[in-house]
């Protein structure tokens, strides 16, 4: 049975389903945005109650999406994964709810033909693999996994300060490569294209060296999966504020602004990786800043 947090949207010929692995994660706003204050969050009334607590803490989800297009079953960002030991207790030993939700769609692991990651941070790659007889193996045995070249090379090198993501590289990326199931692609790679329709990557560097957005369109309005380009709705107003986990803060800020401009101008239906409420919605201009209009499932 699907959990209450699971939601689906019909976008032309594409069905998009949200699978939430960690619901309503709450922490201090300056844990992720160091220069933001609880007082600022409290003053932003539109953040309450879905994105902020009364004392100014942030509220987030950790989630991925399943895209069912004609003849295609695609996982976009595979969340944290079960059975992991990470640096933070909240991410350790998670249950297999991701696969249970997938099954509630009538899909088995073998039905997934493509896995796409907006970037290779630990909370976007976890269900790439599962533990089987003490060994990490690809979760989706019949899928082709698409990994951006820049992030792959960066995290493989185990750069200083990226130990958590390198750990995820070892258990969630390397086993897929070793099994011959992955393709390293440029960040503007076209995964599928027909006239007017398709699924393609677009560079969105800054949060990670090879961060990208994923676009999907089939017989209807265009959809945008922006991963962590915008992490929390407060960034719609203060895209300039440094985000603690951005590899290049200035570049990430410029990417946030460019993404919001495009989403608003092209009326894209957006699927953020960490927004709560129904997650899906549209970016709208609001003076010099932006706001978000959620749509119902």
C-alpha positions, 0 to 999 in steps of 0.5 A, a space after each residue: 500500500 502506498 504511503 500518504 506522502 506518495 503523489 502522482 501528476 499527469 503531465 501530458 502523456 507523462 505520469 510523475 510520481 513523488 516517492 518520499 523517503 524522509 518526510 518532514 526533516 526539521 532543523 535550524 535554517 542556518 544549518 543549510 543557509 548559514 546567513 539566514 536567521 530564524 527571525 527571517 524565517 518567522 517573518 516570511 509568513 508564506 513559509 508557514 506551516 509547511 516549510 517552517 516551524 513557529 520558532 523559525 526552523 526549516 522543514 524539508 523532504 528527501 524525495 525522488 520521482 518516477 517518470 512513466 512516459 510512453 514505453 519508458 519507466 524512469 527513476 529521477 534521483 534515487 534518494 538515500 537508500 536502505 541499510 546505509 551507515 552515514 554520518 548523521 543518524 537520521 540517514 542511517 538504516 532507513 527501511 525499504 519504503 522506496 521499493 514498496 512505493 514503486 511496487 504500489 505503482 505496479 512496477 517491479 525493480 526490473 521494469 525500470 529502464 533508466 535511472 537519472 541523477 541530477 547530481 551525485 550527492 549521497 541523498 540522490 543516489 542511494 537506491 541506485 544499489 541494494 545490499 545482496 549477500 553482503 555486496 552492493 549491486 544495482 537495484 534496477 537490473 535492466 536499467 541504464 544509469 546516466 551519471 554526469 561526467 563532471 560529478 563522477 570524476 570529482 567524487 571518484 577523486 575523493 576531494 577534501 571535505 566530500 567524504 560523505 559523498 565519496 562514501 556514497 560513490 563507493 556504495 551507490 555509484 562504483 558498483 553500478 559502473 562495475 556491473 556495466 550498467 552505467 553511462 557517463 554522459 555530458 550534462 547536456 545529454 539527450 536521453 530520449 528525443 522525438 519531435 517536440 518531446 523528450 527527456 534531456 539534461 541541462 547544465 546547472 553547475 554550482 551546487 556540485 561541479 556537475 549538477 544538472 536539471 532534468 527536463 521532460 516533455 511528452 504531449 503536454 507542458 514541459 516539466 523540470 526536475 531541478 534537484 538541489 538547485 533550489 533546496 528550500 523555498 526561502 531561496 526563491 526570495 534570497 537566491 544570493 544567500 550562501 548554501 552550506 553544501 554548494 561546491 561553488 557558492 557564487 556559481 550556484 547562486 547564479 544558477 538558482 537565479 537563471 533557473 527561476 527566470 526560466 521556470 517563470 518565463 516558460 511556465 515550467 511545472 517544477 518538481 523540487 527534490 526537497 520541497 514539502 506540501 505537494 512539491 510540484 508547482 510553478 515559479 512566479 515572479 514577485 517583484 524582484 524576487 519569486 514565489 511558488 504556487 503549488 499544484 495539487 496531485 
